[in-house]
Amino acid sequence: MAHTRPEIRGRLRSTTVVLGGMGLLAAALTACSSEPDKRCVDRDSYQAGKGYKVVSDHNCKTAKSSVHAGWYYGGKKKGSWAGDGSFTKPGKGSGGSGGSSGGGVHRGGFGGGQGSSGG
């Protein structure tokens, strides 16, 4: 029976390593699947060079708001203004222009327009 004690210690150590690794994996997956960066802005407040005026999130969560508000995704915030973002929620996948999610802009590039004929 003297052989079982070192085996148990070895199993406990490996279990601890596995459980610790699982915790790190869970934290990483949670961070990757979280909501994109968003702000509630007044859609009618756009000013060139500044962007949209950031307002309370309450304005985007209720239909009874005195402000024409909407969620503004990504971009940069300077003071109480947000710019360089979009009102379209990014889709899952790289670049925010997921295929079937409809979250991105699709443009025809060189030879990519519909109905184009090869030469």
C-alpha positions as CSV (number, residue, x, y, z in Angstrom):
1,M,0.0,0.0,0.0
2,A,3.0,2.3,0.2
3,H,2.8,2.8,-3.6
4,T,-0.7,4.3,-3.6
5,R,0.3,7.5,-1.7
6,P,2.7,8.9,-4.4
7,E,0.2,7.9,-7.1
8,I,-2.5,10.0,-5.3
9,R,-0.2,13.0,-5.0
10,G,0.7,12.8,-8.7
11,R,-3.0,12.6,-9.7
12,L,-3.9,15.5,-7.5
13,R,-1.1,17.7,-9.0
14,S,-2.2,16.8,-12.6
15,T,-5.9,17.5,-11.7
16,T,-4.9,20.9,-10.3
17,V,-3.0,21.7,-13.5
18,V,-5.9,20.6,-15.7
19,L,-8.5,22.5,-13.7
20,G,-6.3,25.7,-13.6
21,G,-5.9,25.4,-17.4
22,M,-9.7,25.0,-17.8
23,G,-10.3,28.2,-15.8
24,L,-7.9,30.1,-18.1
25,L,-9.6,28.7,-21.2
26,A,-13.1,29.7,-19.8
27,A,-11.9,33.2,-19.1
28,A,-10.5,33.6,-22.6
29,L,-13.6,32.3,-24.3
30,T,-15.8,34.6,-22.2
31,A,-13.7,37.6,-23.2
32,C,-13.9,36.6,-26.9
33,S,-17.6,36.1,-26.9
34,S,-18.6,39.3,-25.1
35,E,-20.7,42.1,-26.6
36,P,-18.9,44.5,-28.8
37,D,-17.9,47.9,-27.5
38,K,-21.1,50.0,-27.8
39,R,-22.3,53.4,-26.6
40,C,-25.7,55.1,-26.6
41,V,-25.6,58.2,-28.8
42,D,-28.0,60.9,-30.1
43,R,-28.5,60.1,-33.8
44,D,-29.4,63.7,-34.5
45,S,-26.3,65.2,-32.9
46,Y,-23.7,64.5,-35.5
47,Q,-21.0,67.1,-35.9
48,A,-18.1,66.8,-38.4
49,G,-14.8,66.3,-36.6
50,K,-16.6,65.3,-33.3
51,G,-19.1,62.5,-34.2
52,Y,-22.2,61.8,-32.2
53,K,-23.0,63.0,-28.7
54,V,-22.9,60.2,-26.2
55,V,-26.1,60.0,-24.0
56,S,-27.3,57.9,-21.1
57,D,-27.8,54.2,-21.9
58,H,-31.3,54.6,-20.6
59,N,-32.2,56.5,-23.8
60,C,-31.4,53.3,-25.9
61,K,-33.2,51.0,-23.6
62,T,-36.6,52.7,-23.6
63,A,-39.0,53.8,-26.4
64,K,-40.1,56.8,-24.3
65,S,-36.9,58.8,-24.8
66,S,-36.8,62.5,-25.7
67,V,-33.7,61.8,-27.7
68,H,-33.5,60.0,-31.0
69,A,-30.9,57.5,-29.6
70,G,-29.3,54.4,-30.9
71,W,-26.5,52.0,-30.1
72,Y,-23.2,53.0,-31.7
73,Y,-20.6,50.2,-32.1
74,G,-16.9,50.4,-32.0
75,G,-15.2,53.7,-32.9
76,K,-13.4,56.1,-30.6
77,K,-14.7,58.2,-27.7
78,K,-13.3,61.6,-27.0
79,G,-14.9,63.3,-24.1
80,S,-18.7,63.0,-24.6
81,W,-18.4,62.4,-28.3
82,A,-18.1,59.2,-30.3
83,G,-16.9,58.8,-33.9
84,D,-15.5,56.3,-36.4
85,G,-18.0,53.6,-35.5
86,S,-21.2,52.2,-36.9
87,F,-24.9,51.8,-36.0
88,T,-24.7,48.3,-37.4
89,K,-23.9,45.7,-34.8
90,P,-20.8,43.7,-35.9
91,G,-21.4,40.1,-36.8
92,K,-19.4,37.2,-35.4
93,G,-16.1,36.4,-37.1
94,S,-13.1,38.4,-38.1
95,G,-13.5,42.0,-39.2
96,G,-17.2,42.3,-38.2
97,S,-18.5,41.6,-41.7
98,G,-19.7,38.0,-41.2
99,G,-21.2,36.3,-44.2
100,S,-24.8,35.4,-43.2
101,S,-25.1,37.7,-40.2
102,G,-25.7,40.7,-42.4
103,G,-23.7,42.8,-40.0
104,G,-21.1,44.2,-42.4
105,V,-20.8,46.1,-45.7
106,H,-20.2,44.2,-48.8
107,R,-18.7,45.9,-51.8
108,G,-17.8,44.6,-55.2
109,G,-14.0,44.9,-55.7
110,F,-12.0,44.5,-58.8
111,G,-14.1,42.1,-60.9
112,G,-16.4,41.5,-57.9
113,G,-19.5,43.3,-59.1
114,Q,-22.6,41.3,-59.8
115,G,-23.4,40.9,-63.4
116,S,-19.9,41.7,-64.6
117,S,-18.6,39.8,-67.5
118,G,-15.1,38.6,-68.0
119,G,-13.1,39.8,-70.8
